Amino acid sequence: MKPSYAKSAVEPVVVQKLQGDELSVRYSVFPESSYYSGGINYEKAGDTLKIVIDRCGISDKCAPMAKTVIPLDDKWQAEVRLPYHGEKVVLVHADQEEQIYP
């Protein structure tokens, strides 16, 4: 899991608890001509779920662990749904880490 995007490139990030054991994570997709974000990769380490917004080349095969559930439109937003079991959720950016939930 290698972060590619700076915090400012994907803001705002909005996290919402869904029914069951899921979180919704919405973020802005940084507009690029040769790359896009198709979703999020994540790993659980103790009581922390670390997530990284995936950066995919437009001509490469891209297989993020959690793919966006909405089509990319003129709002440049992505939404992914992640498994959630009460852990602290930390978004790892290229320039910093931040706890985004709870």
N, C-alpha and C positions, 0 to 999 in steps of 0.2 A: 504494500500500500504506500504509494508515493504521492504526496499531495502536489497538485499542479497549479491550483488557483489560490491567489491571495484572497484574504478575507473581503476586501473591497470589491473584488470581481464577482462575487456571488451573493452579495447582500441585496435585499434583506433575506434572512433565513428565518422561517417561521415553523415552529414545531408544535404539533397538536397530538394529544393522546386520543386514539381511536378506540372503538369498542374492542373488547378482547385484548390480545397481547400484541398490539401494533401501535406504532407511532407514524404520523405523517410528517415528512420533512419537505417543505417547499423552499426553493431557492431560485435565484436568478441565474440563467444560463448566460455566460459571458459570450457575446457575439464574436465569432472568429470565422474566417473563411475556410480554414483547413481542419478545424477541430470543433468538437461539440461535447456536451456532457450528456451521456445516455443514462446516468444513474449514479449510484453510490456503492462503494465497497466498504466493508466493515469487519471488525474483529472484536471479540470480547476478551478483556484482560481483567480478571478478578471481578470487581463490582463496577467496571467501566466498559461502555461500548464505544469504541473509537470508530469514527466514520470519516471517509475521504470521498470528496466529489470526484468522480472519474472523468478523465479527459480522453476522448477518443478521436482518432484521425478519421476523417470522413471516408477514406477509402480502406480503412482497416476494419477487421472484425472486432467488435466491441462487445464484451460480455460482463457488465458490472453485476455484482451480486444482487442488487436491488435496482431494477430498471424503472425509469420514469413511467408513471401511469397516465400521464396526460400528453397529448401531442404538442410539440413545440409550435407556438403561434406567435403573433406579433407582440405578445406580452413577455416573451422570452423567459417563461417560468417552467420549472420542472417540479414534479412531486413524486416522491418515492415513499413506499411504506416499508417500515423496518420491523422486525420482531423485537418486542420489548418485554422485559421481565423485571422491571424496577431498578435497573442499573442507571448510573450517571452516564449521560451521553455527551461525548466530546467530539467536536468537529475539528479535524486537523487541516489547517490551511497551509499553504506554502510559507507563510510568514508568521504564523502563530497558531496556537491551539485555544479553543474556547469551549466552555461547557455550555451546551444549548438546551439541556433538559436534565432534571427538573429545574 
